[in-house]
Amino acid sequence: MKLAVCNEFFEGWKIERIFDYAAEIGCDGVEIAPFTLADSVNRISAARRNNIRKAADAAGVEIVGLHWLLLKPEGLYITHPDAEVRTRTQDYIKALINFCGDIGGKVMIHGSPHQRNIQKGWDSDACWKWAVDLFAGCTDLMARRGITYCIEPLTGQETNFITSMADALKLVAAVDHPNFQTMVDCKAAAAENRPHVDVIAQAGKALRHVHVNDPNLRGPGFGTLDFAPILKALKDRAYTGYVSVEVFDFKPDPQTIASRSIGYLRGILEGLSA
């Protein structure tokens, strides 16, 4: 498996500097939140996309892909009763898929709880169908661009749509395409009140990505969650994808978060290989 950091906690850093620092601390890749680059990826020129890809290559790291997909621009929503809103959202997801492909990314992680939550008075069955249809309408483009799109199970405190691995797998089955899969976020998985290794086992062949974070919103090694069994479970199932450090508490600073998190994970992996 490979290690990465997400870029959004490097607040104020240019993406080129993040690539260089990630390489310096031994990361294999960097995962990008597109809103950190522009309010809309449609505003990012072909030349800039090419330069981002070249900068990663020059630093010696991979661009893992994208996450935090629908935070910007405003007004996007995958379960909204208004067909115009859903069409606009689908169009932007397609723009994100193309952007991800252009910069060399391979996975996209769909969290965005506020853009999928089923509001009071909405028909939940209809919302489910709308979400399935929206994603299914993007699968051909996912395949053409070589992107695996992962629905992220989140906690019930964040959303009421896809709040468990069981929900995620149900959506994966409904969309029914090899480029639409799921992932494990360790913070969110903790809310299932069972061992993380069981969540990983349930994900099975649909598991394409992992976010490592502590339930306290900080990085691995900054809280009480033991990541050794998690990494061992991934190693035992011959997982070859990325394990990305994603945090929501940006203190004390990006260097400390990234270097300590990656060092902690690297130490576990070295122990598992001994």
PyMOL commands that set and color helices and strands:
alter all, ss='L'
color gray80, all
select helices_A, chain A and resi 15-24+34-36+41-43+46-59+83-102+113-115+124-136+139-145+165-175+186-192+196-206+228-236+254-273
alter helices_A, ss='H'
color red, helices_A
select strands_A, chain A and resi 2-6+29-32+62-66+107-110+148-151+180-185+207-212+242-245
alter strands_A, ss='S'
color yellow, strands_A
deselect
rebuild
show_as cartoon
